[in-house]
């Protein structure tokens, strides 16, 4: 009887502990929401407009699986674009709803990360603390704040789910585990190329399985992963035949790009991880002391026994970290990553994506290094937990400030876009040959996406789909209806050098991508059918007559690399 009572009491305590854990997890979620809340009052920025505009031109969302859907010949992300299509159809240009989607995805990543760590043996409370630290860090919320980073969030979510499922192979030796894991990895790859980091992590987990695990199942699993990578590379090469991506190697050799990219990534990673350069007040000493305490515990942990459970955390963590660094080298080979106090919130937010997956790997490694202290030494475990909690407070405050700053920067874009829409609506529906020049904005963030911004947000796409919209220079790309695909309708703009072939003007739904250029010295008076709208502080004014009569001469320019200019 006493034994039964003891068992009942233990079960009640266990149920209470689980209830307390989930209540704490819920409160932690609300804490992350508090840090991110100001984003819901934000607007779109840069590539966000492009994703929305592309989605509007698509009638068949499955087209993105077999056609180039992001200009440049480098990106194959059909699952991410499918989500953009669904969200655009559901919410249109309601920015708050799109921020909610990103936030939910980020919470999903944090939850999947917690599940992976608990599956690898980290106790639930330590795992929760680390997952909350990830969710609150400026890297995590910075990536979430840029809507175009939805690809990273989606890839990380499916990648972590694949890793969690793959860990069952050690215990069950079930082929269904292989099928489920490879399927989730495929979804991660279809969301973004960073999914390759999770492919590598799963492969390492399977290669380093328990000694008693089935060799046949493991061989099947590894073969399936290799086939997935080969199949992905083949599909990608068939869908992206454009040679534009090779132009990267015309500016630097592959080895130069690789070396410079890794150096830039490493410097940026350290700045983003510590965050010291952008901290003020109490946050700087609090972060420094906490990080030194954790570093001391890590050093102490190096001299403790290296159990199998430690390696099960360290190996996938190291692979995720290294693979994430290596996969970003082509883009980072051209520029360092700024992270000073005076660096704009836009730059910090946009570049946070380079470290999102690496942060997951780093925290997994940290858990592996601290694992014996958490399980065997209560005093050390308390110190580590306290240090992490302090860092959560620091990072929460820093991330909240960053998101607020970024929200304010996006609102400047909203003012320009709303004013442009108001004036363009007065022009009425447009036919092929339409050109609209939005002059005097002096804002590269708007000028680089002017065409996409208008086509993403204009109430009726049919009324604007034929127009080429630009400032004194062309945007990164135009999207136009097929009837506009005639060079005589583009004058005075011409195709950028290297983009003259049809392969560099790929169709996208009901439109085509165009990469055009303007050049200095163009006489705007020769284009009588164009509209010229000048930014006057808080609104656009129609100055078309002044331009046609010679009283105003726009200073056109080419803003691309010199090798692509006329």
C-alpha positions as CSV (number, residue, x, y, z in Angstrom):
1,X,0.0,0.0,0.0
2,X,2.8,2.4,0.9
3,X,4.6,1.5,-2.3
4,X,1.4,2.4,-4.3
5,X,1.1,5.7,-2.5
6,X,4.7,6.5,-3.2
7,X,4.2,5.8,-6.8
8,X,1.1,7.9,-7.0
9,X,2.9,10.8,-5.2
10,X,5.9,10.6,-7.7
11,X,3.5,10.6,-10.6
12,X,1.7,13.7,-9.2
13,X,5.0,15.4,-8.7
14,X,6.1,14.5,-12.2
15,X,2.9,15.8,-13.7
16,X,3.2,19.0,-11.7
17,X,6.8,19.5,-12.9
18,X,5.8,19.0,-16.5
19,X,2.9,21.5,-16.0
20,X,5.3,24.0,-14.5
21,X,7.7,23.5,-17.3
22,X,5.1,24.2,-20.0
23,X,3.8,27.2,-18.1
24,X,7.3,28.5,-18.0
25,X,7.8,27.8,-21.7
26,X,4.6,29.8,-22.4
27,X,5.8,32.7,-20.4
28,X,9.1,32.6,-22.2
29,X,7.2,32.7,-25.5
30,X,5.4,35.8,-24.3
31,X,8.7,37.3,-23.4
32,X,10.0,36.8,-27.0
33,X,6.8,38.3,-28.3
34,X,7.4,41.4,-26.2
35,X,10.8,41.9,-27.8
36,X,9.4,41.5,-31.3
37,X,6.1,43.3,-30.8
38,X,7.1,46.6,-32.4
39,X,7.8,44.8,-35.7
40,X,4.0,44.4,-36.3
41,X,3.8,48.1,-36.9
42,X,6.6,47.9,-39.5
43,X,6.5,47.8,-43.3
44,X,8.2,46.0,-46.1
45,X,11.9,46.5,-47.0
46,X,14.0,45.8,-50.0
47,X,13.5,42.1,-51.2
48,X,10.2,41.9,-49.4
49,X,8.6,43.9,-52.2
50,X,10.1,41.6,-54.8
51,X,8.7,38.5,-53.1
52,X,5.2,40.0,-53.0
53,X,5.4,41.2,-56.6
54,X,6.6,37.9,-57.9
55,X,3.7,36.2,-56.0
56,X,1.2,38.5,-57.6
57,X,2.3,37.6,-61.1
58,X,1.9,33.9,-60.4
59,X,-1.4,32.2,-61.1
60,X,0.0,28.7,-60.8
61,X,2.2,28.6,-57.6
62,X,3.7,25.2,-58.6
63,X,5.5,27.0,-61.4
64,X,8.2,28.0,-58.9
65,X,9.3,24.3,-58.7
66,X,10.3,24.1,-62.3
67,X,11.1,27.7,-63.3
68,X,13.6,30.3,-62.1
69,X,11.6,32.4,-59.6
70,X,14.3,34.8,-58.1
71,X,16.4,36.7,-60.6
72,X,20.1,36.1,-60.7
73,X,20.5,32.4,-61.5
74,X,21.7,31.6,-58.0
75,X,18.6,30.9,-56.0
76,X,16.3,27.8,-56.1
77,X,13.8,28.2,-53.2
78,X,10.4,27.0,-54.4
79,X,9.0,26.0,-51.1
80,X,9.8,29.4,-49.6
81,X,8.2,31.1,-52.7
82,X,5.2,28.9,-52.4
83,X,4.7,30.2,-48.8
84,X,5.1,33.7,-50.1
85,X,2.4,33.0,-52.7
86,X,0.0,31.6,-50.1
87,X,0.6,34.5,-47.7
88,X,0.2,37.1,-50.5
89,X,-3.1,35.6,-51.6
90,X,-4.3,35.4,-48.0
91,X,-3.1,38.8,-46.6
92,X,-2.0,40.9,-49.7
93,X,0.2,43.8,-48.6
94,X,-0.8,43.7,-44.9
95,X,2.6,43.8,-43.4
96,X,1.6,42.9,-39.8
97,X,0.2,39.5,-41.0
98,X,3.5,38.8,-42.8
99,X,5.5,39.6,-39.7
100,X,3.2,37.3,-37.7
101,X,4.1,34.5,-40.1
102,X,7.8,35.1,-39.6
103,X,7.4,35.2,-35.9
104,X,5.5,31.9,-35.8
105,X,8.1,30.3,-37.9
106,X,10.8,31.5,-35.6
107,X,9.0,30.2,-32.5
108,X,8.7,26.9,-34.4
109,X,12.4,26.8,-35.0
110,X,13.1,27.5,-31.3
111,X,10.6,24.7,-30.3
112,X,12.2,22.2,-32.7
113,X,15.6,23.2,-31.4
114,X,14.5,22.5,-27.8
115,X,13.1,19.1,-28.9
116,X,16.4,18.1,-30.6
117,X,18.4,19.0,-27.5
118,X,16.1,17.1,-25.2
119,X,16.3,14.1,-27.6
120,X,20.1,14.4,-27.3
121,X,19.9,14.2,-23.5
122,X,19.9,17.8,-22.4
123,X,17.6,18.2,-19.4
124,X,14.4,20.1,-20.1
125,X,15.2,23.2,-18.0
126,X,18.7,23.7,-19.4
127,X,17.4,23.1,-22.9
128,X,14.6,25.6,-22.4
129,X,17.1,28.3,-21.2
130,X,19.2,27.7,-24.3
131,X,16.2,27.7,-26.6
132,X,14.9,31.0,-25.1
133,X,18.4,32.5,-25.5
134,X,18.4,31.6,-29.2
135,X,14.9,33.0,-29.6
136,X,15.7,36.3,-27.9
137,X,19.1,36.9,-29.4
138,X,19.5,39.7,-32.0
139,X,20.6,37.1,-34.5
140,X,17.3,35.2,-34.1
141,X,14.9,38.2,-33.9
142,X,17.0,40.2,-36.5
143,X,16.6,37.4,-39.0
144,X,12.9,37.2,-38.2
145,X,12.4,40.9,-38.6
146,X,13.4,40.9,-42.3
147,X,10.4,39.3,-44.0
148,X,12.6,38.1,-46.9
149,X,14.5,35.9,-44.4
150,X,11.4,33.6,-44.3
151,X,13.4,31.2,-46.4
152,X,16.0,30.8,-43.6
153,X,13.3,30.3,-41.0
154,X,11.5,27.6,-43.1
155,X,14.7,25.8,-43.9
156,X,15.8,25.7,-40.3
157,X,12.4,24.5,-39.1
158,X,12.4,21.5,-41.5
159,X,16.1,20.9,-41.0
160,X,15.7,20.6,-37.2
161,X,12.6,18.4,-37.6
162,X,14.7,16.2,-39.9
163,X,17.5,16.0,-37.4
164,X,15.1,15.1,-34.5
165,X,13.6,12.3,-36.6
166,X,17.0,11.1,-37.8
167,X,18.1,10.5,-34.2
168,X,15.5,7.7,-33.9
169,X,17.6,5.6,-36.3
170,X,20.0,4.7,-33.4
171,X,17.2,3.1,-31.4
172,X,14.7,1.8,-33.9
173,X,16.7,1.0,-37.0
174,X,13.5,1.7,-38.9
175,X,13.4,2.4,-42.6
176,X,10.5,4.7,-42.0
177,X,12.8,6.9,-40.0
178,X,15.1,7.2,-43.1
179,X,12.1,8.1,-45.3
180,X,10.8,10.7,-42.9
181,X,14.2,12.3,-42.3
182,X,15.1,12.5,-46.0
183,X,11.7,13.9,-46.8
184,X,12.1,16.6,-44.2
185,X,15.6,17.4,-45.5
186,X,14.2,17.7,-49.0
187,X,11.7,20.3,-47.7
188,X,14.6,22.1,-46.0
189,X,16.6,22.2,-49.2
190,X,13.6,23.4,-51.2
191,X,13.2,26.3,-48.7
192,X,16.7,27.5,-49.1
193,X,20.3,26.3,-49.8
194,X,21.2,26.5,-46.1
195,X,19.3,23.2,-45.8
196,X,22.6,21.6,-46.9
197,X,23.9,22.3,-43.4
198,X,21.2,20.1,-41.9
199,X,21.8,17.4,-44.5
200,X,25.5,17.3,-43.4
201,X,24.4,17.2,-39.7
202,X,22.0,14.3,-40.3
203,X,24.7,12.5,-42.2
204,X,27.2,12.8,-39.4
205,X,24.6,11.6,-36.9
206,X,24.0,8.5,-38.9
207,X,27.7,7.9,-39.5
208,X,28.4,8.1,-35.8
209,X,25.6,5.8,-34.7
210,X,25.8,3.3,-31.8
211,X,28.1,0.4,-32.3
212,X,25.1,-2.0,-32.2
213,X,23.0,-0.3,-34.8
214,X,22.1,-2.0,-38.0
215,X,24.8,-1.6,-40.6
216,X,22.3,-2.2,-43.4
217,X,19.9,0.5,-42.2
218,X,22.8,3.0,-41.7
219,X,24.1,2.3,-45.2
220,X,20.6,2.8,-46.6
221,X,20.3,6.0,-44.7
222,X,23.6,7.4,-45.9
223,X,22.9,6.4,-49.5
224,X,19.5,8.1,-49.3
225,X,21.2,11.4,-48.1
226,X,23.7,11.2,-51.0
227,X,20.9,10.6,-53.5
228,X,19.0,13.5,-52.1
229,X,22.0,15.8,-52.6
230,X,22.6,14.6,-56.1
231,X,18.9,14.9,-57.0
232,X,18.8,18.4,-55.6
233,X,21.9,19.5,-57.5
234,X,20.5,18.0,-60.7
235,X,17.0,19.7,-60.4
236,X,18.7,23.0,-59.5
237,X,21.0,22.9,-62.5
238,X,18.0,22.2,-64.8
239,X,15.8,24.9,-63.4
240,X,18.6,27.5,-63.2
241,X,20.4,27.3,-66.6
242,X,21.3,31.0,-66.5
243,X,25.1,31.7,-66.5
244,X,24.7,34.9,-64.6
245,X,25.9,33.3,-61.4
246,X,29.3,32.6,-63.1
247,X,29.8,36.4,-63.2
248,X,30.8,36.3,-59.5
249,X,34.0,34.5,-60.6
250,X,34.8,37.2,-63.1
251,X,35.4,39.7,-60.3
252,X,37.3,37.3,-58.0
253,X,38.7,33.8,-58.3
254,X,36.8,31.1,-56.4
255,X,39.7,30.7,-53.9
256,X,39.8,34.5,-53.3
257,X,36.0,34.5,-52.8
258,X,36.2,31.5,-50.4
259,X,39.0,32.9,-48.3
260,X,37.6,36.4,-48.1
261,X,34.1,35.1,-47.5
262,X,35.2,33.0,-44.5
263,X,37.3,35.8,-43.0
264,X,34.3,38.2,-43.3
265,X,31.9,35.6,-41.9
266,X,34.1,34.9,-38.9
267,X,34.5,38.5,-38.0
268,X,30.8,39.2,-38.4
269,X,30.0,36.1,-36.3
270,X,32.0,37.2,-33.4
271,X,30.5,40.7,-33.5
272,X,26.9,39.4,-33.7
273,X,27.5,36.7,-31.0
274,X,28.9,39.0,-28.4
275,X,27.1,42.2,-29.4
276,X,29.5,44.3,-27.4
277,X,29.9,47.0,-30.0
278,X,26.2,48.0,-29.9
279,X,25.6,47.6,-26.2
280,X,25.3,50.5,-23.8
281,X,24.7,51.0,-20.0
282,X,24.3,47.9,-17.8
283,X,24.2,45.5,-20.7
284,X,27.8,45.7,-21.6
285,X,29.3,44.6,-18.1
286,X,26.4,42.1,-17.6
287,X,27.1,40.4,-20.9
288,X,30.8,40.4,-20.4
289,X,30.7,38.9,-16.9
290,X,28.2,36.2,-18.0
291,X,30.1,35.3,-21.1
292,X,33.3,35.0,-19.1
293,X,31.6,32.7,-16.5
294,X,30.4,30.5,-19.3
295,X,33.8,30.5,-20.9
296,X,35.3,29.4,-17.6
297,X,32.8,26.6,-17.2
298,X,33.5,25.4,-20.8
299,X,37.3,25.3,-20.0
300,X,36.5,23.3,-16.8
301,X,34.3,21.0,-18.8
302,X,37.1,20.1,-21.2
303,X,38.8,18.2,-18.4
304,X,35.8,16.1,-17.5
305,X,35.0,12.7,-19.1
306,X,34.0,12.8,-22.8
307,X,30.9,10.6,-22.8
308,X,29.0,9.4,-25.8
309,X,26.2,11.8,-24.9
310,X,28.6,14.8,-25.2
311,X,29.7,13.8,-28.6
312,X,26.1,13.3,-29.7
313,X,25.6,17.0,-29.0
314,X,29.0,18.2,-30.3
315,X,29.2,16.5,-33.6
316,X,25.9,17.8,-35.2
317,X,26.5,21.2,-33.6
318,X,30.0,21.5,-35.1
319,X,28.8,20.4,-38.5
320,X,25.9,22.9,-38.5
321,X,28.2,25.7,-37.4
322,X,31.0,25.0,-40.0
323,X,28.6,24.2,-42.8
324,X,26.6,27.4,-42.3
325,X,29.9,29.4,-42.5
326,X,31.1,27.6,-45.6
327,X,27.7,27.9,-47.5
328,X,27.7,31.7,-47.2
329,X,31.2,32.4,-48.7
330,X,30.1,33.3,-52.3
331,X,28.2,36.4,-51.2
332,X,30.4,37.4,-48.3
333,X,33.5,37.3,-50.4
334,X,32.8,40.8,-51.6
335,X,32.1,42.7,-48.4
336,X,32.6,42.6,-44.7
337,X,29.7,42.7,-42.2
338,X,29.4,46.0,-40.3
339,X,28.3,45.9,-36.7
340,X,29.3,49.2,-35.1
341,X,27.1,51.4,-32.9
342,X,26.5,53.7,-36.0
343,X,25.6,50.8,-38.3
344,X,22.1,51.1,-39.5
345,X,19.4,48.7,-38.1
346,X,18.8,47.7,-41.7
347,X,22.3,46.5,-42.2
348,X,22.3,44.6,-38.8
349,X,18.9,43.0,-39.5
350,X,19.6,42.0,-43.2
351,X,23.0,40.4,-42.3
352,X,21.7,38.5,-39.3
353,X,20.6,35.7,-41.6
354,X,24.2,34.7,-42.2
355,X,24.4,33.5,-38.6
356,X,21.0,32.1,-37.9
357,X,21.7,28.4,-38.5
358,X,25.3,28.8,-37.2
359,X,23.8,30.0,-33.9
360,X,21.9,26.8,-33.6
361,X,25.1,24.8,-34.1
362,X,27.0,26.9,-31.7
363,X,24.5,26.5,-28.9
364,X,24.4,22.7,-29.5
365,X,28.2,22.7,-29.1
366,X,27.9,24.8,-26.0
367,X,25.4,22.3,-24.5
368,X,27.8,19.4,-25.3
369,X,30.7,21.2,-23.6
370,X,28.6,22.0,-20.5
371,X,26.8,18.6,-20.4
372,X,28.9,17.0,-17.6
373,X,28.6,20.1,-15.4
374,X,24.8,20.2,-15.8
375,X,24.4,16.6,-15.0
376,X,26.9,16.0,-12.2
377,X,27.8,19.3,-10.6
378,X,24.8,21.3,-9.2
379,X,26.8,24.4,-8.3
380,X,28.3,24.7,-11.8
381,X,24.9,24.0,-13.3
382,X,23.3,26.9,-11.3
383,X,26.1,29.2,-12.3
384,X,25.7,28.3,-16.0
385,X,21.9,28.7,-15.8
386,X,22.2,32.1,-14.0
387,X,24.7,33.3,-16.7
388,X,22.4,32.2,-19.5
389,X,19.4,33.9,-17.8
390,X,21.4,37.2,-17.5
391,X,22.4,36.9,-21.2
392,X,18.7,36.4,-22.1
393,X,17.9,39.7,-20.4
394,X,20.7,41.4,-22.2
395,X,19.9,40.0,-25.6
396,X,16.2,40.5,-25.1
397,X,16.8,44.2,-24.5
398,X,19.2,44.5,-27.4
399,X,16.9,42.7,-29.8
400,X,13.9,44.8,-28.7
401,X,15.9,48.0,-29.5
402,X,17.1,46.6,-32.8
403,X,13.6,45.6,-33.9
404,X,12.2,49.0,-32.9
405,X,14.9,50.8,-34.9
406,X,14.3,48.6,-37.9
407,X,10.5,49.2,-37.7
408,X,11.2,52.9,-37.9
409,X,13.4,52.5,-41.0
410,X,10.7,50.5,-42.7
411,X,8.3,53.3,-42.1
412,X,10.3,55.7,-44.2
413,X,9.8,53.3,-47.1
414,X,6.1,53.2,-46.4
415,X,5.9,57.0,-46.8
416,X,7.5,56.8,-50.2
417,X,5.5,53.9,-51.4
418,X,2.1,55.3,-50.2
419,X,2.8,58.7,-51.8
420,X,3.9,57.1,-55.1
421,X,0.7,54.9,-55.1
422,X,-1.5,57.9,-54.5
423,X,0.0,59.9,-57.4
424,X,0.2,56.9,-59.8
425,X,-3.5,56.1,-59.3
426,X,-4.3,59.5,-60.7
427,X,-2.7,58.5,-64.0
428,X,-5.3,55.8,-64.6
429,X,-4.8,52.3,-66.1
430,X,-1.7,52.0,-68.3
431,X,-1.0,50.2,-71.5
432,X,2.2,48.7,-73.0
433,X,5.0,51.2,-73.2
434,X,4.2,52.9,-69.9
435,X,7.2,54.3,-68.0
436,X,7.1,56.0,-64.6
437,X,10.2,57.8,-63.2
438,X,10.1,58.5,-59.4
439,X,12.6,61.3,-59.1
440,X,14.5,63.0,-56.2
441,X,13.9,60.3,-53.6
442,X,17.7,60.1,-52.8
443,X,17.0,56.8,-51.0
444,X,18.9,53.7,-52.4
445,X,16.7,51.4,-50.4
446,X,13.7,52.6,-52.5
447,X,15.5,53.1,-55.8
448,X,16.9,49.5,-55.8
449,X,13.3,48.0,-55.6
450,X,11.2,50.8,-57.1
451,X,9.5,48.6,-59.7
452,X,8.8,45.7,-57.3
453,X,7.6,48.1,-54.6
454,X,4.9,49.6,-56.8
455,X,3.8,46.3,-58.3
456,X,3.7,44.6,-54.9
457,X,1.4,47.2,-53.4
458,X,-0.7,48.7,-56.2
459,X,-4.4,47.9,-55.6
460,X,-5.0,46.4,-59.0
461,X,-1.9,44.8,-60.6
462,X,-3.7,44.8,-64.1
463,X,-3.5,48.6,-64.1
464,X,0.3,48.8,-63.5
465,X,1.6,45.5,-64.9
466,X,2.8,47.1,-68.2
467,X,4.7,49.9,-66.6
468,X,8.5,50.1,-66.0
469,X,9.0,51.9,-62.7
470,X,12.3,53.4,-61.7
471,X,14.1,56.4,-60.2
472,X,17.0,58.1,-61.8
473,X,18.4,54.6,-62.1
474,X,16.9,51.2,-62.8
475,X,16.0,48.9,-59.9
476,X,17.7,45.5,-59.4
477,X,15.1,44.0,-61.8
478,X,11.8,44.8,-63.4
479,X,8.8,42.5,-63.6
480,X,6.6,43.3,-66.6
481,X,3.6,41.7,-68.4
482,X,4.6,39.7,-71.5
483,X,3.2,42.4,-73.8
484,X,5.9,44.7,-72.6
485,X,8.7,42.3,-73.8
486,X,9.7,44.5,-76.7
487,X,13.0,46.5,-76.6
488,X,11.5,49.5,-78.4
489,X,9.1,49.9,-75.4
490,X,12.1,50.1,-73.0
491,X,13.8,53.1,-74.5
492,X,15.9,54.9,-73.2
493,X,16.6,51.8,-71.0
494,X,18.5,48.9,-72.5
495,X,19.4,45.5,-71.2
496,X,22.4,45.4,-68.9
497,X,25.5,43.9,-70.4
498,X,25.5,40.1,-70.0
499,X,21.7,40.0,-69.9
500,X,21.0,40.1,-73.6
501,X,20.0,36.5,-74.0
502,X,16.5,35.2,-73.5
503,X,17.8,33.0,-70.7
504,X,18.4,36.1,-68.7
505,X,14.8,37.3,-69.2
506,X,13.0,34.3,-67.7
507,X,9.2,34.2,-67.5
508,X,7.5,34.3,-64.2
509,X,3.8,33.5,-64.3
510,X,2.1,36.2,-66.3
511,X,5.3,38.3,-66.6
512,X,9.0,38.4,-67.3
513,X,12.0,39.5,-65.3
514,X,14.1,42.2,-67.0
515,X,17.5,43.5,-66.0
516,X,17.7,47.0,-67.5
517,X,20.1,50.0,-67.4
518,X,19.9,53.7,-67.8
519,X,22.9,55.7,-68.8
520,X,24.1,59.3,-68.2
521,X,23.3,61.9,-70.7
522,X,19.9,60.6,-71.8
523,X,17.6,63.4,-73.0
524,X,14.3,62.8,-71.2
525,X,12.5,65.1,-73.6
526,X,12.7,62.4,-76.2
527,X,10.4,60.2,-74.2
528,X,7.1,62.0,-74.5
529,X,5.0,59.1,-73.2
530,X,6.8,58.8,-69.9
531,X,5.6,60.1,-66.5
532,X,7.9,62.0,-64.2
533,X,7.0,62.3,-60.5
534,X,9.2,64.3,-58.2
535,X,9.5,63.7,-54.4
536,X,8.8,66.9,-52.5
537,X,9.3,65.9,-48.9
538,X,6.0,64.2,-48.2
539,X,4.4,63.6,-51.6
540,X,5.1,63.1,-55.3
541,X,4.4,65.9,-57.7
542,X,3.8,65.3,-61.4
543,X,6.6,67.2,-63.2
544,X,6.2,65.5,-66.6
545,X,5.4,68.8,-68.4
546,X,8.5,70.4,-67.0
547,X,10.7,67.6,-68.2
548,X,9.2,67.5,-71.7
549,X,9.6,71.3,-72.1
550,X,13.2,71.2,-70.9
551,X,12.8,73.1,-67.6
552,X,13.9,69.9,-65.7
553,X,16.4,67.4,-66.8
554,X,16.6,64.2,-64.7
555,X,20.2,63.1,-63.9
556,X,20.0,59.5,-65.1
557,X,22.8,57.1,-64.2
558,X,23.8,53.5,-64.3
559,X,24.2,52.1,-60.8
560,X,25.5,48.6,-61.7
561,X,29.1,47.4,-61.9
562,X,30.9,49.2,-64.8
563,X,31.2,46.0,-66.8
564,X,27.3,45.9,-67.0
565,X,26.8,49.6,-67.9
566,X,26.2,50.9,-71.4
